[in-house]
Amino acid sequence: MQEDSAESGLKPDDLQHLLDAIVSIGSELSLPVVLRRIIETATDLVDARFGALGVLDESGTHLSQFLYSGIDDTTAAAIGDLPSGKGILGTLIVDPRPIRLADLSAHPDSFGFPSNHPPMGSFLGVPIRIRDQVFGNLYLCEKSSGPEFTAADEELVIGLATAAGVAIENARLHTRVGELHVVEDRERIARDLHDTVIQRMFAIGLSMQGLAATTSDATTSARLEQMIEDLDDTVRDIRTTIFELQRPRIPGRSLRQEILDLVDEIHGHSTFDIAIRFDGPVDLAVPDAIADHLIAVVRESVTNAVRHSGGSKIDVDVSVNDHIEARIADNGNGVDDGAPRGNGLHNLRSRAHDLGGECTVSRSNDGGTLVVWRVPV
């Protein structure tokens, strides 16, 4: 920088301003704040009226983010959609080298401006690199203290862009460390729930079973049995919580969320009370091929109950252990026999058979229909 300063016209004060700017953006560890500070620092550094930072998408061919300064919210709303990386912005993406123009509109790649956009003449664009990869570009327009940006301005912004790349990478690393701590905390909580809470609840349940076997009072025995059943339900809920706490380590789809979204969509078009319960590692242990069948089974069964059962309530239970089981029960009119009828129920049985499982249809405890779809993992 010292060698370049003599050729570009940089003054000692300019270098001091640049160092102050580098310290400013380097002291922040929040990525959104870093990006905003880079824009504000760049505009101050070269006395620009307008500044923007375009972040490239994963392909490196379009802008995924476009942050700006110098334009108020009312004007921004009147302009409309943010730039996606065309025109002179696209030129800087394709050929990531600094561009300095006295008149932006005179460049052959300029597309002009949309309606309600403030006029912009002088332009300075500089890429921001993280190691060998271009992260995005800094765009500065309308130098307030002169007709155009100077070679010294360009050197200052290049120096700032270099420091910006380091600051952005530091912020990214800080975010990853924070995420790692969250994952570690979730795993610790899941481990404590499994090793301590569930084991104690199992011990309490066994003691209650022993009491139920020794008492001769029918009322007390019935109350103990109900308490044991409630305890089992609580254990299942805690196990589901454990698997959900562990889920962020596993990339890919969330079958649990897909089922919730599906049932929520159906519920939005009906007056039924639909309850959903999960037991076991639904998001961890179900292969995608089976998951697709399971989604179809839940959709078909719940839709059938809504359309044909004549009831008001549907219970959906999905459990995973050595088998994957979906139980869909309603409180409607029920079925005449245990044989699946119609194309929909025939398809449920075929899906189970193809996966080495089975599907049964019978009366539920409420007198309605109970569909049990069960296949091996």
Steps between C-alpha positions, in 0.01 A plus 500: 500500500787737579650441155166545324421820690758706314363400157132529588521825692417357842585732788605403853156606626339268246704207631405588856133511405535161333666349809223642720243350263668160508503503881132599499376215281737250656370558851152362422416126498137509381492441122197724428659781702836448326339529156312814598812654651703426186254699286486794739877503542563488124265790427663711770848407387458629142222754561233313299131591521387144430649164591402137463634153561387212283552148638538226238292182512655152516537485122692828500294630208222699668445713807329331794511811720515870423556743786506874437540841662407853393147407385212533746230237544236700310722537194606135520135391505426717199793352306376144552702180473864500606771438235579137424832557324441632148646790307816651645449297817506186290821615332671516838371149579627351174831687514574572869744786455458860622295728274516881525275711278444872468153439355325174576245542222775525235622144560387257224370249759287756681127418497395835638289539811143399583232759565536708818870414527717798598747610229852361533800605297844415640553136595759287678465123528740268682476124569519360854699178516524235768821318422468410131123525484299812420247557778334801341560853375505851640320762290548873565328778307494880480814643658384806691828694504592463133380405155628142526683255720877518486778245481560566871135417570538177311808402703322580825198288410722213381677510836167509681365211290803290595440563868127444447568149372688418821228656716226304321689174541554572871128570545414177319736302723355664809150398388613141444658487847172628646305234312740232623444610860124480448530147359720397792246641747216317327693173509580547870132563582395197293756284678385617844137436411581148385747398769329663797138605453375204294681245716341644815158496337548136400589418861189682627286317244634161610429584864144603413450175306613309807250688717220437251570126512484483878194715572160337533301823466359527147477880506860542616619247242317682219646834608851352509454351153389839366799668664734241346344562159543877544861443603561293186354780289733749670801276434405483132471879487843540660651251256356702212654813652837323524492406132400856407791639702736271311347574158714808405798267456323322217469680165210451264122491523288519815232233467343617824456852365366371168230302683413799717475724191290240317252455784488875558409550134217244522384643831471844341227368270298310763339536841663187641708502816822332385764397756849381402752309712852382412699233681858409417761634254256598225748740337803278548407141424249512215657465152377741234340221296284393796440860602335570165263206553428607858406852389262352242346267759436779749356723228266225368386386844433844644328616182277189501405563861412863428292410194328179600511428874227739611698564819660802663838382627808333347807372686824452303778303672833438327757286681843367409691217669576175319196579284342815365136518599229751416168478684216721377181475706173696474179506705267469205263229377761226483538211255289189453795261493877495516564487129625814324250627244527732202805607301636723775513231767619245244793731422591521870516122520704479178751756628548301820530168311765642263711595802459167677238625742125492554199728519186427700168683527275441801277677751665757725439533875259786422296279267646655188769373264857411593762468226828338608781514242816319610824428312852394612776763509 
